[in-house]
Amino acid sequence: MAGNMAGTITVADLLKHGSAGIGTFDGIDGEVVILDGEVYQAVADGTVNHVTDPQAKLPFASVHTPTDLEAVNLTGVDFNLLNGSFIRQHELQNVFAALRLTGTFSHVKIRIMPKQEPPYPNLLEVAHMQALFSRDQVKGTIIGYYAPEIFGSVTAAGWHLHFISDDRQFAGHLLEFSAPQATGDLQVFDMLDQHLPVADRAFRQSEVDLASLRAGIAESEGNQE
């Protein structure tokens, strides 16, 4: 949110911490999906790249190693269900969790952030430039994380989910979706490791406007209605 968009960790180092997750690349260049240790990047023109360069850098990512998974089988699934009964049923309000869902989705709407160059704007400014795409009747996977409201300044509270199609041609940050049925797994975490780029001077010297932080996150995330 403060505009620290320069990459600070390599793909190789990131994958030491997990084989599944989401993120973005240097200069907030697109939306990243990580599945089974494979890294995919959706860029602002709508194309999806399979990233194999281990030295490519990311300024932000969340990853985990899938383990101790709880199977989920949902009907009539959308953000209303995930933000409502799903949280209550699985008692997620005070914990961090990872979700993976697969199926044929009736509708998917995604956004992709465009690459930025220094001096970087803040994330909210970039969100106003985001590219929007939608597709109907698409087979694919949703992956991402839930963070409780009480930790909303550690990361974005609520769901932060990305989507990628089975053919790996359509991907991005998930804004809307619906599916008659989706299956997958839920993983609840008892520990959160947060790695900070302490050697990065821009990070150390930057200041965050805490008064507008949550409002800015909510607007840039765009899927918490």
FIVO-9197 format. One record per residue: x, y, z of N, C-alpha, C in turn. Coordinates in pm, whole numbers, always signed. Example, Ala and Ser with C-alpha at 12.3 -4.5 7.8 and 13.67 -1.06 7.14 Angstrom:
BEGIN
((+1319, -569, +780), (+1230, -450, +780), (+1320, -330, +780))
((+1285, -225, +708), (+1367, -106, +714), (+1290, +3, +787))
END
This chain:
BEGIN
((+82, -121, +0), (+0, +0, +0), (+86, +126, +0))
((+209, +117, +53), (+297, +233, +59), (+378, +252, -68))
((+363, +161, -165), (+436, +174, -290), (+570, +104, -293))
((+594, +10, -203), (+718, -69, -206), (+698, -185, -304))
((+724, -160, -431), (+690, -256, -535), (+810, -323, -599))
((+930, -291, -554), (+1050, -355, -608), (+1063, -495, -549))
((+1102, -591, -633), (+1118, -728, -586), (+1228, -741, -483))
((+1203, -822, -380), (+1300, -838, -272), (+1330, -984, -239))
((+1258, -1078, -304), (+1286, -1220, -281), (+1277, -1291, -415))
((+1367, -1386, -439), (+1366, -1459, -565), (+1264, -1573, -560))
((+1225, -1617, -679), (+1137, -1734, -688), (+1200, -1853, -618))
((+1329, -1874, -638), (+1397, -1988, -576), (+1387, -1985, -425))
((+1410, -1867, -366), (+1402, -1857, -220), (+1258, -1868, -171))
((+1166, -1810, -246), (+1026, -1817, -206), (+977, -1961, -200))
((+1014, -2042, -300), (+965, -2180, -306), (+1024, -2268, -196))
((+1124, -2219, -125), (+1174, -2292, -7), (+1070, -2290, +105))
((+978, -2194, +99), (+879, -2177, +205), (+743, -2237, +171))
((+725, -2286, +50), (+597, -2345, +14), (+585, -2371, -134))
((+494, -2460, -170), (+476, -2501, -310), (+345, -2452, -369))
((+268, -2377, -291), (+139, -2324, -338), (+122, -2185, -284))
((+58, -2096, -363), (+35, -1963, -312), (+3, -1863, -420))
((+17, -1735, -384), (-16, -1623, -472), (+84, -1511, -448))
((+84, -1411, -539), (+174, -1297, -521), (+174, -1208, -643))
((+284, -1133, -659), (+305, -1047, -774), (+454, -1033, -797))
((+492, -987, -918), (+634, -975, -951), (+682, -831, -940))
((+813, -814, -960), (+880, -686, -948), (+802, -576, -1021))
((+779, -465, -951), (+700, -357, -1009), (+552, -386, -1009))
((+508, -476, -924), (+370, -526, -915), (+322, -568, -1054))
((+408, -646, -1120), (+388, -688, -1258), (+298, -811, -1264))
((+167, -787, -1262), (+72, -895, -1280), (+37, -968, -1153))
((-33, -1081, -1173), (-84, -1163, -1063), (-22, -1302, -1073))
((+28, -1350, -961), (+99, -1478, -957), (+13, -1586, -894))
((+15, -1703, -957), (-47, -1824, -902), (+62, -1930, -894))
((+74, -1994, -779), (+172, -2101, -760), (+96, -2229, -723))
((+110, -2331, -807), (+46, -2460, -784), (+149, -2571, -804))
((+163, -2658, -704), (+254, -2772, -713), (+395, -2728, -751))
((+437, -2612, -698), (+570, -2564, -723), (+591, -2498, -857))
((+486, -2491, -939), (+493, -2424, -1069), (+439, -2282, -1055))
((+509, -2185, -1115), (+477, -2044, -1098), (+420, -1988, -1228))
((+303, -1926, -1218), (+236, -1866, -1333), (+213, -1718, -1306))
((+229, -1637, -1411), (+214, -1492, -1402), (+115, -1445, -1506))
((+3, -1388, -1459), (-92, -1324, -1549), (-54, -1177, -1560))
((-33, -1129, -1682), (+7, -990, -1705), (-109, -910, -1761))
((-91, -777, -1763), (-204, -686, -1784), (-271, -698, -1919))
((-206, -758, -2019), (-272, -776, -2148), (-356, -903, -2152))
((-361, -975, -2039), (-444, -1094, -2028), (-373, -1225, -2054))
((-248, -1220, -2096), (-175, -1343, -2121), (-120, -1400, -1990))
((-88, -1528, -1992), (-36, -1597, -1873), (+98, -1659, -1908))
((+199, -1629, -1827), (+334, -1682, -1848), (+364, -1790, -1746))
((+429, -1896, -1791), (+485, -1997, -1701), (+626, -1954, -1666))
((+648, -1909, -1543), (+775, -1851, -1503), (+870, -1961, -1458))
((+984, -1971, -1526), (+1083, -2073, -1492), (+1215, -2012, -1447))
((+1225, -1879, -1445), (+1348, -1813, -1401), (+1353, -1812, -1248))
((+1443, -1888, -1187), (+1448, -1894, -1040), (+1493, -1764, -976))
((+1551, -1673, -1055), (+1601, -1547, -1000), (+1502, -1432, -1017))
((+1389, -1456, -1078), (+1285, -1352, -1087), (+1243, -1312, -947))
((+1221, -1181, -926), (+1197, -1132, -791), (+1052, -1087, -769))
((+1008, -1103, -646), (+873, -1065, -605), (+881, -970, -486))
((+794, -866, -484), (+787, -778, -367), (+689, -830, -262))
((+598, -916, -305), (+497, -970, -213), (+453, -1107, -262))
((+439, -1200, -168), (+383, -1331, -199), (+340, -1397, -68))
((+245, -1486, -80), (+205, -1572, +32), (+211, -1716, -19))
((+284, -1800, +53), (+297, -1940, +12), (+283, -2032, +132))
((+250, -2156, +103), (+241, -2257, +209), (+268, -2394, +148))
((+292, -2491, +233), (+305, -2631, +193), (+175, -2702, +229))
((+100, -2750, +130), (-27, -2816, +162), (-7, -2940, +249))
((-73, -2940, +364), (-66, -3053, +456), (-183, -3044, +554))
((-221, -3156, +611), (-334, -3161, +705), (-457, -3094, +645))
((-492, -3137, +525), (-599, -3073, +449), (-736, -3128, +488))
((-833, -3038, +490), (-973, -3074, +512), (-1046, -3065, +380))
((-1103, -3174, +334), (-1174, -3174, +207), (-1299, -3088, +216))
((-1326, -3012, +110), (-1448, -2931, +104), (-1519, -2961, -27))
((-1652, -2963, -20), (-1737, -2986, -136), (-1853, -2889, -126))
((-1853, -2787, -210), (-1946, -2676, -197), (-2042, -2672, -315))
((-2165, -2633, -289), (-2263, -2610, -394), (-2309, -2464, -388))
((-2342, -2410, -506), (-2384, -2270, -511), (-2281, -2177, -453))
((-2154, -2196, -491), (-2044, -2125, -424), (-2014, -1993, -495))
((-1996, -1889, -415), (-1953, -1756, -461), (-1895, -1683, -341))
((-1863, -1553, -359), (-1805, -1480, -247), (-1902, -1464, -131))
((-2032, -1456, -161), (-2129, -1445, -53), (-2122, -1566, +39))
((-2109, -1685, -19), (-2097, -1806, +62), (-1965, -1807, +139))
((-1854, -1774, +72), (-1724, -1777, +140), (-1718, -1675, +253))
((-1778, -1556, +231), (-1774, -1452, +333), (-1874, -1473, +445))
((-1968, -1566, +426), (-2074, -1586, +524), (-2069, -1722, +591))
((-2147, -1816, +540), (-2164, -1944, +607), (-2035, -2026, +610))
((-1949, -2011, +510), (-1826, -2090, +508), (-1735, -2053, +625))
((-1721, -1924, +651), (-1639, -1879, +765), (-1697, -1930, +896))
((-1828, -1919, +911), (-1891, -1964, +1036), (-1880, -2115, +1051))
((-1907, -2190, +947), (-1904, -2336, +954), (-1766, -2388, +992))
((-1662, -2325, +937), (-1525, -2372, +960), (-1453, -2294, +1069))
((-1524, -2203, +1134), (-1470, -2127, +1247), (-1336, -2061, +1212))
((-1341, -1980, +1108), (-1220, -1916, +1058), (-1198, -1775, +1112))
((-1292, -1722, +1189), (-1290, -1579, +1221), (-1165, -1535, +1297))
((-1092, -1629, +1359), (-973, -1590, +1436), (-846, -1660, +1389))
((-848, -1718, +1268), (-732, -1795, +1221), (-701, -1759, +1076))
((-581, -1794, +1036), (-541, -1785, +896), (-566, -1920, +830))
((-605, -1918, +702), (-635, -2042, +633), (-605, -2028, +485))
((-578, -2142, +420), (-560, -2148, +275), (-674, -2227, +215))
((-721, -2184, +100), (-832, -2250, +31), (-793, -2279, -112))
((-826, -2399, -156), (-813, -2435, -298), (-944, -2496, -343))
((-999, -2445, -453), (-1123, -2496, -509), (-1105, -2521, -658))
((-1156, -2633, -706), (-1153, -2662, -849), (-1293, -2695, -896))
((-1318, -2671, -1023), (-1449, -2702, -1080), (-1468, -2629, -1211))
((-1591, -2638, -1262), (-1631, -2560, -1378), (-1710, -2440, -1328))
((-1657, -2322, -1350), (-1715, -2201, -1293), (-1807, -2134, -1395))
((-1928, -2103, -1351), (-2025, -2038, -1440), (-1977, -1901, -1482))
((-1911, -1831, -1391), (-1865, -1696, -1419), (-1743, -1666, -1334))
((-1644, -1604, -1394), (-1524, -1560, -1322), (-1488, -1421, -1372))
((-1466, -1329, -1279), (-1417, -1196, -1312), (-1288, -1174, -1234))
((-1184, -1131, -1307), (-1053, -1113, -1246), (-999, -975, -1279))
((-897, -935, -1203), (-823, -814, -1235), (-675, -850, -1241))
((-601, -769, -1319), (-457, -786, -1330), (-392, -649, -1318))
((-302, -635, -1223), (-232, -509, -1204), (-127, -488, -1313))
((-116, -365, -1367), (-13, -337, -1467), (+122, -309, -1402))
((+228, -345, -1472), (+363, -324, -1420), (+390, -175, -1402))
((+457, -141, -1291), (+490, -2, -1257), (+642, +18, -1259))
((+680, +142, -1282), (+821, +178, -1282), (+846, +283, -1172))
((+968, +286, -1116), (+1000, +387, -1015), (+993, +527, -1073))
((+954, +628, -995), (+908, +617, -855), (+768, +557, -850))
((+751, +457, -763), (+628, +381, -760), (+514, +460, -694))
((+392, +449, -750), (+274, +505, -682), (+232, +411, -570))
((+128, +448, -495), (+77, +352, -397), (-17, +254, -467))
((-50, +147, -398), (-128, +40, -459), (-267, +86, -501))
((-325, +177, -425), (-459, +225, -458), (-459, +297, -592))
((-355, +375, -620), (-345, +441, -750), (-334, +339, -862))
((-257, +234, -840), (-241, +130, -941), (-373, +55, -964))
((-448, +35, -855), (-575, -37, -866), (-671, +33, -961))
((-661, +165, -969), (-748, +240, -1061), (-707, +219, -1207))
((-590, +158, -1230), (-543, +130, -1366), (-555, -17, -1402))
((-611, -97, -1314), (-610, -241, -1334), (-691, -283, -1456))
((-645, -390, -1520), (-718, -449, -1632), (-817, -553, -1579))
((-939, -553, -1635), (-1044, -643, -1591), (-1077, -741, -1703))
((-1096, -867, -1666), (-1131, -971, -1762), (-1236, -1062, -1700))
((-1318, -1122, -1783), (-1418, -1217, -1733), (-1431, -1332, -1832))
((-1475, -1443, -1780), (-1498, -1560, -1864), (-1609, -1643, -1801))
((-1689, -1704, -1885), (-1798, -1791, -1840), (-1767, -1935, -1876))
((-1822, -2026, -1796), (-1805, -2170, -1819), (-1658, -2206, -1839))
((-1580, -2178, -1736), (-1437, -2203, -1744), (-1395, -2300, -1634))
((-1318, -2401, -1671), (-1264, -2496, -1575), (-1134, -2440, -1518))
((-1121, -2448, -1386), (-999, -2394, -1327), (-989, -2414, -1179))
((-894, -2341, -1120), (-863, -2353, -978), (-858, -2216, -914))
((-921, -2206, -799), (-909, -2089, -711), (-812, -2126, -600))
((-718, -2038, -573), (-626, -2060, -462), (-598, -1928, -392))
((-586, -1934, -260), (-554, -1813, -185), (-577, -1831, -37))
((-596, -1719, +31), (-588, -1719, +176), (-701, -1638, +240))
((-730, -1677, +363), (-820, -1600, +449), (-740, -1548, +567))
((-759, -1419, +596), (-696, -1358, +713), (-805, -1296, +799))
((-802, -1316, +930), (-905, -1260, +1017), (-892, -1109, +1031))
((-1003, -1046, +1060), (-1008, -900, +1071), (-913, -848, +1178))
((-895, -925, +1286), (-811, -879, +1396), (-664, -866, +1356))
((-626, -928, +1242), (-489, -916, +1192), (-486, -838, +1061))
((-581, -749, +1041), (-599, -681, +915), (-489, -586, +875))
((-397, -553, +966), (-284, -470, +925), (-159, -554, +895))
((-165, -684, +925), (-55, -773, +888), (-65, -809, +740))
((-187, -834, +696), (-216, -860, +556), (-362, -821, +534))
((-407, -829, +411), (-545, -790, +382), (-643, -883, +452))
((-732, -827, +532), (-831, -909, +602), (-931, -966, +502))
((-984, -1082, +535), (-1079, -1148, +447), (-1008, -1240, +349))
((-1074, -1264, +236), (-1019, -1354, +134), (-931, -1279, +35))
((-818, -1336, +3), (-732, -1288, -106), (-709, -1409, -195))
((-782, -1415, -307), (-786, -1534, -391), (-746, -1501, -535))
((-674, -1593, -597), (-642, -1584, -739), (-704, -1703, -811))
((-720, -1689, -942), (-781, -1794, -1024), (-689, -1825, -1140))
((-684, -1953, -1181), (-615, -1991, -1304), (-693, -2103, -1371))
((-710, -2091, -1502), (-785, -2192, -1576), (-701, -2317, -1596))
((-769, -2428, -1622), (-699, -2555, -1642), (-604, -2549, -1761))
((-638, -2469, -1864), (-549, -2460, -1979), (-438, -2357, -1959))
((-434, -2295, -1841), (-329, -2199, -1803), (-325, -2078, -1898))
((-442, -2040, -1953), (-450, -1927, -2044), (-527, -1809, -1987))
((-583, -1825, -1867), (-667, -1721, -1807), (-643, -1723, -1657))
((-596, -1609, -1603), (-562, -1607, -1461), (-563, -1464, -1411))
((-575, -1449, -1277), (-570, -1317, -1218), (-624, -1316, -1076))
((-630, -1196, -1020), (-686, -1173, -887), (-837, -1183, -896))
((-896, -1265, -811), (-1038, -1296, -822), (-1124, -1185, -762))
((-1217, -1132, -846), (-1311, -1028, -803), (-1452, -1082, -786))
((-1493, -1170, -876), (-1626, -1231, -870), (-1615, -1374, -922))
((-1699, -1462, -870), (-1706, -1596, -926), (-1834, -1663, -880))
((-1876, -1762, -956), (-1989, -1845, -916), (-1971, -1982, -979))
((-2017, -2084, -908), (-2009, -2220, -958), (-2119, -2302, -894))
((-2186, -2389, -971), (-2287, -2475, -910), (-2226, -2573, -809))
((-2099, -2609, -834), (-2030, -2700, -743), (-1881, -2682, -758))
((-1809, -2690, -648), (-1663, -2684, -650), (-1610, -2770, -537))
((-1503, -2839, -562), (-1440, -2923, -460), (-1297, -2878, -440))
((-1242, -2915, -325), (-1104, -2877, -298), (-1066, -2907, -156))
((-987, -2819, -96), (-941, -2842, +40), (-916, -2711, +112))
((-924, -2720, +243), (-901, -2608, +334), (-789, -2646, +429))
((-699, -2553, +453), (-591, -2574, +549), (-588, -2460, +647))
((-601, -2491, +775), (-596, -2391, +881), (-456, -2391, +941))
((-401, -2270, +961), (-263, -2258, +1009), (-259, -2222, +1157))
((-166, -2284, +1229), (-145, -2248, +1369), (-23, -2158, +1386))
((+39, -2120, +1274), (+157, -2034, +1280), (+168, -1954, +1151))
((+210, -1830, +1164), (+232, -1742, +1050), (+374, -1690, +1054))
((+451, -1715, +947), (+586, -1659, +935), (+580, -1545, +836))
((+625, -1426, +877), (+628, -1311, +787), (+772, -1267, +770))
((+818, -1269, +645), (+956, -1232, +615), (+959, -1089, +564))
((+1041, -1006, +623), (+1050, -865, +589), (+1183, -835, +520))
((+1183, -752, +415), (+1307, -721, +342), (+1389, -615, +415))
((+1451, -655, +525), (+1516, -558, +613), (+1637, -492, +549))
((+1692, -551, +443), (+1809, -493, +377), (+1769, -395, +267))
((+1640, -381, +242), (+1592, -292, +138), (+1568, -153, +194))
((+1645, -53, +146), (+1638, +81, +205), (+1503, +147, +181))
((+1445, +125, +63), (+1315, +185, +34), (+1209, +136, +132))
((+1215, +8, +165), (+1121, -48, +263), (+1144, +11, +400))
((+1270, +21, +441), (+1301, +71, +574), (+1264, +218, +591))
((+1270, +295, +483), (+1247, +439, +492), (+1102, +479, +461))
((+1021, +387, +411), (+885, +423, +370), (+793, +440, +491))
((+686, +514, +469), (+587, +537, +573), (+448, +502, +520))
((+369, +436, +603), (+235, +396, +565), (+134, +485, +636))
((+37, +533, +562), (-71, +613, +620), (-170, +518, +686))
((-151, +492, +814), (-234, +394, +884), (-381, +435, +889))
((-408, +565, +888), (-546, +612, +898), (-629, +566, +779))
((-566, +556, +661), (-641, +517, +542), (-603, +377, +493))
((-524, +305, +572), (-472, +176, +528), (-584, +78, +496))
((-676, +57, +589), (-778, -45, +568), (-874, -8, +456))
((-909, +121, +448), (-998, +163, +340), (-930, +141, +205))
((-801, +170, +198), (-727, +150, +75), (-716, +4, +37))
((-692, -83, +135), (-686, -226, +109), (-820, -276, +57))
((-929, -234, +122), (-1062, -279, +82), (-1093, -240, -61))
((-1056, -118, -99), (-1085, -74, -236), (-997, -145, -337))
((-870, -165, -304), (-781, -230, -399), (-809, -378, -411))
((-856, -442, -302), (-890, -584, -309), (-1015, -606, -393))
((-1120, -527, -368), (-1235, -524, -455), (-1327, -644, -453))
((-1316, -734, -353), (-1401, -853, -355), (-1463, -886, -220))
((-1468, -785, -132), (-1513, -814, +4), (-1656, -766, +32))
((-1733, -740, -73), (-1869, -692, -52), (-1955, -801, +11))
END
